[in-house]
Amino acid sequence: MTSMESPLEITLNPSVTLAMAQCGLVFAVLMMSIMLPALLWAKLLLLLAVLLSAARWLSQWRGITPEVLIFRPLTDDCIIDGNLRCQFRSRQFVTRRLIIVYLVTESGKTLSRIIPRDALSQRQHRLLRRLLIQRQVGPDE
């Protein structure tokens, strides 16, 4: 396997997998709240809170625009949407179907991007996995 030296530009699309996982969580919490031995007003308050959270998640998911990330292996950094420069943390989470990228901005803020397989094309997902596995591990900021 050869090392990657050219920048890798990927476009993150909204993930249906993450949206379905959130829907499953909402369903599970709703089912548990119905079975709770609590007063009716407490159940209604919990149902209202869960439904408001679900509506917020749905509106956020529908409002997501594709995000462009440019990974530059030579400088070991990433540029998000053309203006936010970030450095890689020392460890990344990489599996066949899921990638979690941990980044630190120049101001010191920690960012993470959860990238399931359906958020990218199959080729981009494979190249990103390869890049993260092959990159040089430096000290953790």
N, CA, C and O of each residue as an XYZ file, in Angstrom:
564
protein
N       0.839     -1.168      0.000
C       0.000      0.000      0.000
C       0.892      1.242      0.000
O       1.765      1.366      0.859
N       0.694      2.142     -0.924
C       1.501      3.350     -1.003
C       0.885      4.441     -0.157
O      -0.320      4.436      0.096
N       1.707      5.374      0.280
C       1.189      6.469      1.091
C       0.525      7.510      0.203
O       0.910      7.703     -0.950
N      -0.471      8.170      0.757
C      -1.195      9.204      0.029
C      -0.515     10.534      0.290
O      -0.288     10.892      1.446
N      -0.188     11.271     -0.753
C       0.455     12.566     -0.581
C      -0.390     13.707     -1.102
O      -0.214     14.844     -0.664
N      -1.304     13.444     -2.023
C      -2.123     14.515     -2.563
C      -3.322     14.770     -1.646
O      -3.776     13.857     -0.956
N      -3.836     16.001     -1.633
C      -4.999     16.307     -0.796
C      -6.223     15.492     -1.215
O      -6.413     15.201     -2.396
N      -7.028     15.138     -0.256
C      -8.258     14.391     -0.497
C      -9.427     15.300     -0.172
O      -9.600     15.719      0.973
N     -10.228     15.605     -1.181
C     -11.405     16.452     -0.989
C     -12.636     15.564     -0.960
O     -12.900     14.813     -1.899
N     -13.391     15.663      0.141
C     -14.616     14.879      0.258
C     -15.785     15.809      0.562
O     -15.608     16.887      1.128
N     -16.962     15.379      0.184
C     -18.179     16.129      0.445
C     -19.070     15.274      1.332
O     -19.520     14.202      0.929
N     -19.321     15.764      2.556
C     -20.175     15.041      3.497
C     -21.627     15.402      3.233
O     -22.000     16.573      3.301
N     -22.439     14.414      2.937
C     -23.865     14.598      2.736
C     -24.600     14.207      4.012
O     -24.041     13.483      4.835
N     -25.836     14.666      4.199
C     -26.593     14.231      5.375
C     -26.744     12.709      5.387
O     -27.043     12.101      4.359
N     -26.542     12.114      6.525
C     -26.555     10.662      6.643
C     -27.933     10.153      7.058
O     -28.477     10.557      8.086
N     -28.477      9.272      6.252
C     -29.754      8.644      6.577
C     -29.577      7.692      7.753
O     -30.491      7.532      8.562
N     -28.421      7.064      7.854
C     -28.145      6.134      8.947
C     -28.220      6.839     10.302
O     -28.836      6.322     11.234
N     -27.600      8.010     10.417
C     -27.658      8.746     11.677
C     -29.075      9.216     11.981
O     -29.494      9.196     13.138
N     -29.815      9.637     10.967
C     -31.201     10.063     11.172
C     -32.058      8.889     11.654
O     -32.898      9.053     12.539
N     -31.845      7.718     11.078
C     -32.608      6.538     11.505
C     -32.230      6.117     12.930
O     -33.087      5.664     13.688
N     -30.960      6.263     13.293
C     -30.531      5.943     14.655
C     -31.204      6.884     15.653
O     -31.627      6.450     16.724
N     -31.305      8.155     15.311
C     -31.978      9.107     16.189
C     -33.471      8.801     16.294
O     -34.055      8.935     17.369
N     -34.090      8.396     15.194
C     -35.507      8.007     15.225
C     -35.703      6.783     16.109
O     -36.676      6.704     16.858
N     -34.787      5.834     16.025
C     -34.855      4.655     16.883
C     -34.725      5.016     18.355
O     -35.409      4.447     19.206
N     -33.848      5.958     18.647
C     -33.690      6.419     20.023
C     -34.970      7.076     20.519
O     -35.405      6.818     21.641
N     -35.574      7.918     19.696
C     -36.827      8.576     20.073
C     -37.909      7.531     20.327
O     -38.639      7.621     21.315
N     -38.017      6.546     19.446
C     -39.021      5.492     19.605
C     -38.804      4.724     20.905
O     -39.759      4.462     21.636
N     -37.560      4.363     21.197
C     -37.260      3.615     22.427
C     -37.609      4.427     23.669
O     -38.178      3.894     24.621
N     -37.271      5.711     23.661
C     -37.579      6.557     24.822
C     -39.087      6.731     24.964
O     -39.607      6.733     26.080
N     -39.787      6.876     23.856
C     -41.247      6.986     23.921
C     -41.873      5.725     24.494
O     -42.773      5.806     25.329
N     -41.408      4.561     24.057
C     -41.950      3.301     24.572
C     -41.667      3.136     26.073
O     -42.530      2.694     26.832
N     -40.454      3.497     26.486
C     -40.125      3.394     27.909
C     -40.927      4.391     28.733
O     -41.331      4.087     29.855
N     -41.159      5.577     28.186
C     -41.907      6.578     28.943
C     -43.366      6.180     29.109
O     -43.985      6.514     30.119
N     -43.919      5.474     28.137
C     -45.297      5.010     28.255
C     -45.411      3.962     29.363
O     -46.418      3.914     30.069
N     -44.388      3.127     29.517
C     -44.419      2.059     30.513
C     -43.977      2.513     31.904
O     -44.043      1.729     32.851
N     -43.534      3.746     32.046
C     -43.100      4.234     33.357
C     -44.265      4.286     34.338
O     -45.362      4.722     33.990
N     -44.017      3.837     35.565
C     -45.073      3.965     36.578
C     -45.013      5.375     37.198
O     -44.611      5.547     38.348
N     -45.418      6.356     36.415
C     -45.371      7.746     36.874
C     -46.735      8.380     36.676
O     -47.617      7.816     36.029
N     -46.887      9.546     37.239
C     -48.138     10.285     37.092
C     -48.344     10.688     35.635
O     -47.387     10.830     34.874
N     -49.591     10.867     35.269
C     -49.923     11.199     33.896
C     -49.269     12.505     33.461
O     -48.787     12.600     32.333
N     -49.242     13.509     34.326
C     -48.650     14.791     33.941
C     -47.143     14.663     33.715
O     -46.585     15.359     32.866
N     -46.488     13.789     34.459
C     -45.052     13.579     34.269
C     -44.787     12.865     32.940
O     -43.832     13.186     32.232
N     -45.644     11.894     32.612
C     -45.504     11.201     31.325
C     -45.727     12.167     30.162
O     -44.987     12.140     29.178
N     -46.734     13.010     30.275
C     -47.016     13.974     29.214
C     -45.871     14.970     29.049
O     -45.524     15.340     27.927
N     -45.287     15.403     30.157
C     -44.151     16.319     30.103
C     -42.945     15.654     29.419
O     -42.264     16.278     28.606
N     -42.693     14.391     29.755
C     -41.603     13.644     29.129
C     -41.875     13.435     27.641
O     -40.970     13.588     26.820
N     -43.109     13.087     27.286
C     -43.467     12.916     25.877
C     -43.272     14.218     25.101
O     -42.780     14.203     23.972
N     -43.652     15.325     25.696
C     -43.481     16.629     25.045
C     -41.998     16.932     24.828
O     -41.613     17.394     23.754
N     -41.171     16.679     25.832
C     -39.732     16.935     25.711
C     -39.107     16.059     24.631
O     -38.276     16.533     23.856
N     -39.499     14.783     24.573
C     -38.947     13.870     23.568
C     -39.384     14.283     22.172
O     -38.574     14.277     21.245
N     -40.648     14.640     22.009
C     -41.142     15.043     20.692
C     -40.509     16.358     20.226
O     -40.234     16.526     19.037
N     -40.277     17.286     21.154
C     -39.588     18.529     20.786
C     -38.145     18.252     20.364
O     -37.647     18.850     19.410
N     -37.486     17.357     21.069
C     -36.119     16.993     20.688
C     -36.106     16.326     19.316
O     -35.232     16.609     18.496
N     -37.061     15.450     19.065
C     -37.138     14.773     17.775
C     -37.396     15.773     16.649
O     -36.807     15.668     15.573
N     -38.267     16.733     16.896
C     -38.552     17.752     15.884
C     -37.312     18.602     15.611
O     -37.043     18.950     14.462
N     -36.559     18.936     16.653
C     -35.330     19.714     16.482
C     -34.299     18.918     15.670
O     -33.667     19.466     14.767
N     -34.128     17.626     15.989
C     -33.191     16.780     15.241
C     -33.597     16.685     13.782
O     -32.751     16.765     12.892
N     -34.893     16.514     13.532
C     -35.379     16.393     12.161
C     -35.154     17.684     11.379
O     -34.731     17.648     10.224
N     -35.436     18.819     12.007
C     -35.225     20.094     11.305
C     -33.740     20.347     11.056
O     -33.376     20.886     10.011
N     -32.875     19.965     12.002
C     -31.437     20.108     11.796
C     -30.968     19.216     10.667
O     -30.161     19.636      9.838
N     -31.469     17.977     10.623
C     -31.056     17.042      9.572
C     -31.512     17.523      8.207
O     -30.763     17.422      7.235
N     -32.716     18.040      8.119
C     -33.226     18.526      6.839
C     -32.505     19.791      6.387
O     -32.416     20.053      5.188
N     -31.990     20.576      7.327
C     -31.311     21.824      6.995
C     -29.824     21.682      6.732
O     -29.152     22.666      6.422
N     -29.306     20.476      6.851
C     -27.869     20.264      6.653
C     -27.530     20.440      5.181
O     -28.175     19.868      4.303
N     -26.512     21.235      4.936
C     -25.992     21.351      3.576
C     -24.722     20.504      3.488
O     -24.038     20.317      4.495
N     -24.405     19.999      2.323
C     -23.170     19.208      2.203
C     -21.954     20.025      2.651
O     -21.824     21.204      2.324
N     -21.084     19.379      3.392
C     -19.887     20.018      3.941
C     -18.668     19.491      3.197
O     -18.515     18.283      3.021
N     -17.810     20.394      2.766
C     -16.610     20.007      2.026
C     -15.423     19.990      2.988
O     -15.144     20.974      3.673
N     -14.735     18.854      3.023
C     -13.535     18.718      3.837
C     -12.378     18.384      2.917
O     -12.491     17.521      2.046
N     -11.263     19.073      3.116
C     -10.053     18.807      2.344
C      -8.993     18.324      3.321
O      -8.522     19.082      4.169
N      -8.625     17.057      3.192
C      -7.596     16.469      4.039
C      -6.266     16.575      3.316
O      -6.129     16.141      2.172
N      -5.283     17.159      3.996
C      -3.956     17.339      3.401
C      -2.939     16.510      4.185
O      -2.497     16.921      5.258
N      -2.568     15.346      3.653
C      -1.663     14.454      4.380
C      -0.261     15.025      4.593
O       0.367     14.733      5.610
N       0.238     15.826      3.661
C       1.604     16.345      3.799
C       1.733     17.290      4.987
O       2.749     17.269      5.682
N       0.731     18.109      5.230
C       0.760     19.028      6.367
C       0.007     18.482      7.571
O      -0.028     19.121      8.623
N      -0.605     17.288      7.423
C      -1.349     16.613      8.483
C      -2.448     17.503      9.062
O      -2.602     17.611     10.278
N      -3.210     18.140      8.162
C      -4.310     18.978      8.619
C      -5.514     18.826      7.708
O      -5.497     18.053      6.750
N      -6.552     19.571      8.021
C      -7.819     19.492      7.297
C      -8.394     20.898      7.179
O      -8.233     21.715      8.086
N      -9.061     21.178      6.070
C      -9.739     22.459      5.875
C     -11.220     22.150      5.694
O     -11.604     21.371      4.821
N     -12.041     22.770      6.528
C     -13.485     22.539      6.491
C     -14.159     23.724      5.815
O     -13.981     24.867      6.235
N     -14.928     23.453      4.773
C     -15.670     24.466      4.009
C     -14.795     25.621      3.531
O     -15.273     26.749      3.410
N     -13.540     25.354      3.263
C     -12.656     26.332      2.657
C     -12.116     27.419      3.572
O     -11.294     28.224      3.134
N     -12.550     27.470      4.835
C     -12.066     28.562      5.679
C     -11.644     28.164      7.087
O     -10.986     28.955      7.763
N     -11.992     26.984      7.550
C     -11.643     26.574      8.907
C     -10.533     25.525      8.849
O     -10.750     24.397      8.406
N      -9.351     25.912      9.299
C      -8.185     25.026      9.267
C      -8.085     24.292     10.604
O      -8.150     24.904     11.670
N      -7.927     22.970     10.528
C      -7.871     22.134     11.723
C      -6.701     21.162     11.631
O      -6.283     20.768     10.542
N      -6.186     20.786     12.790
C      -5.148     19.764     12.894
C      -5.802     18.470     13.384
O      -6.790     18.502     14.118
N      -5.244     17.343     12.972
C      -5.736     16.058     13.438
C      -5.328     15.837     14.886
O      -4.241     16.241     15.297
N      -6.202     15.195     15.662
C      -5.797     14.687     16.960
C      -4.964     13.439     16.689
O      -4.942     12.950     15.560
N      -4.294     12.927     17.680
C      -3.390     11.805     17.444
C      -4.124     10.513     17.116
O      -3.587      9.672     16.395
N      -5.331     10.338     17.624
C      -6.058      9.095     17.373
C      -7.379      9.379     16.682
O      -8.077     10.342     16.999
N      -7.702      8.516     15.730
C      -8.951      8.599     14.986
C      -9.660      7.254     15.103
O      -9.019      6.229     15.333
N     -10.977      7.256     14.947
C     -11.758      6.021     15.003
C     -12.110      5.633     13.581
O     -12.831      6.359     12.896
N     -11.604      4.491     13.132
C     -11.809      4.059     11.753
C     -12.240      2.595     11.744
O     -11.510      1.718     12.208
N     -13.436      2.344     11.208
C     -13.900      0.983     10.974
C     -14.393      0.907      9.532
O     -14.338      1.889      8.792
N     -14.866     -0.252      9.151
C     -15.315     -0.451      7.775
C     -16.518      0.427      7.439
O     -16.601      0.940      6.323
N     -17.441      0.613      8.360
C     -18.672      1.343      8.070
C     -18.754      2.715      8.735
O     -19.654      3.493      8.417
N     -17.848      3.025      9.640
C     -17.932      4.283     10.383
C     -16.545      4.874     10.589
O     -15.587      4.170     10.906
N     -16.467      6.188     10.400
C     -15.237      6.931     10.671
C     -15.614      8.101     11.572
O     -16.576      8.821     11.303
N     -14.853      8.281     12.632
C     -15.015      9.469     13.468
C     -13.682     10.192     13.435
O     -12.661      9.658     13.869
N     -13.701     11.417     12.913
C     -12.493     12.225     12.771
C     -12.466     13.243     13.906
O     -13.416     14.005     14.092
N     -11.381     13.251     14.656
C     -11.199     14.201     15.751
C     -10.221     15.270     15.300
O      -9.110     14.960     14.870
N     -10.632     16.536     15.398
C      -9.828     17.665     14.930
C      -9.726     18.716     16.014
O     -10.542     18.760     16.934
N      -8.704     19.572     15.896
C      -8.530     20.722     16.783
C      -8.333     21.947     15.908
O      -7.478     21.946     15.021
N      -9.121     22.997     16.149
C      -8.981     24.225     15.369
C      -7.758     24.998     15.843
O      -7.143     24.654     16.852
N      -7.415     26.046     15.101
C      -6.262     26.877     15.486
C      -6.489     27.577     16.819
O      -5.531     27.900     17.521
N      -7.764     27.817     17.176
C      -8.073     28.460     18.451
C      -8.120     27.468     19.611
O      -8.299     27.871     20.760
N      -7.959     26.168     19.322
C      -7.925     25.164     20.370
C      -9.241     24.437     20.591
O      -9.317     23.564     21.457
N     -10.274     24.770     19.836
C     -11.571     24.120     19.979
C     -11.515     22.728     19.343
O     -10.981     22.562     18.247
N     -12.067     21.737     20.033
C     -12.084     20.370     19.537
C     -13.346     20.140     18.712
O     -14.451     20.462     19.148
N     -13.172     19.584     17.528
C     -14.284     19.241     16.645
C     -14.228     17.757     16.349
O     -13.161     17.144     16.386
N     -15.371     17.191     16.058
C     -15.404     15.806     15.584
C     -16.428     15.715     14.472
O     -17.427     16.434     14.467
N     -16.170     14.832     13.538
C     -17.078     14.583     12.434
C     -17.360     13.090     12.400
O     -16.445     12.278     12.265
N     -18.633     12.735     12.523
C     -19.055     11.345     12.444
C     -19.429     11.086     10.995
O     -20.325     11.730     10.450
N     -18.738     10.142     10.377
C     -18.899      9.896      8.946
C     -19.278      8.439      8.719
O     -18.400      7.582      8.610
N     -20.581      8.145      8.648
C     -20.974      6.783      8.289
C     -20.780      6.555      6.799
O     -20.570      7.500      6.038
N     -20.851      5.329      6.399
C     -20.571      4.969      5.019
C     -21.505      5.662      4.032
O     -21.088      5.963      2.914
N     -22.752      5.922      4.408
C     -23.695      6.514      3.466
C     -23.546      8.031      3.319
O     -24.249      8.638      2.511
N     -22.650      8.651      4.079
C     -22.427     10.095      3.957
C     -21.468     10.439      2.820
O     -21.372     11.598      2.416
N     -20.772      9.452      2.314
C     -19.790      9.638      1.238
C     -20.014      8.602      0.152
O     -20.730      7.618      0.337
N     -19.389      8.846     -0.972
C     -19.368      7.792     -1.995
C     -18.460      6.678     -1.480
O     -17.624      6.899     -0.604
N     -18.632      5.502     -2.024
C     -17.839      4.354     -1.572
C     -16.340      4.595     -1.783
O     -15.524      4.218     -0.941
N     -15.984      5.216     -2.893
C     -14.580      5.503     -3.191
C     -13.996      6.497     -2.194
O     -12.893      6.296     -1.686
N     -14.744      7.581     -1.911
C     -14.260      8.579     -0.963
C     -14.127      7.982      0.434
O     -13.171      8.286      1.148
N     -15.069      7.143      0.827
C     -15.007      6.525      2.151
C     -13.772      5.634      2.267
O     -13.087      5.646      3.289
N     -13.495      4.870      1.228
C     -12.318      3.997      1.227
C     -11.028      4.818      1.282
O     -10.110      4.483      2.031
N     -10.956      5.899      0.485
C      -9.754      6.740      0.486
C      -9.551      7.434      1.834
O      -8.418      7.555      2.301
N     -10.628      7.884      2.454
C     -10.508      8.533      3.756
C     -10.048      7.535      4.812
O      -9.185      7.854      5.630
N     -10.611      6.338      4.802
C     -10.147      5.305      5.734
C      -8.661      5.044      5.547
O      -7.909      4.961      6.518
N      -8.247      4.917      4.306
C      -6.840      4.654      3.998
C      -5.947      5.794      4.482
O      -4.886      5.553      5.059
N      -6.372      7.026      4.249
C      -5.591      8.190      4.670
C      -5.430      8.211      6.189
O      -4.330      8.441      6.690
N      -6.502      7.977      6.916
C      -6.436      8.049      8.377
C      -5.633      6.907      8.972
O      -4.977      7.083      9.998
N      -5.675      5.751      8.350
C      -4.894      4.617      8.859
C      -3.412      4.819      8.584
O      -2.577      4.448      9.408
N      -3.070      5.406      7.433
C      -1.669      5.540      7.047
C      -0.991      6.789      7.596
O       0.237      6.877      7.566
N      -1.747      7.746      8.089
C      -1.125      9.003      8.504
C      -0.177      8.790      9.688
O      -0.320      7.857     10.478
N       0.774      9.679      9.769
C       1.735      9.626     10.855
C       1.059     10.062     12.148
O       0.360     11.075     12.175
N       1.260      9.313     13.200
C       0.672      9.645     14.489
C       1.633     10.566     15.228
O       2.786     10.213     15.475
N       1.138     11.759     15.578
C       1.952     12.735     16.299
C       1.452     12.875     17.721
O       0.565     12.131     18.139
N       2.007     13.823     18.477
C       1.563     14.025     19.850
C       0.149     14.578     19.875
O      -0.238     15.366     19.013
N      -0.609     14.160     20.863
C      -1.988     14.603     21.013
C      -2.021     16.011     21.601
O      -1.373     16.290     22.610
N      -2.782     16.890     20.960
C      -2.891     18.261     21.472
C      -3.895     18.311     22.585
O      -4.134     19.377     23.152
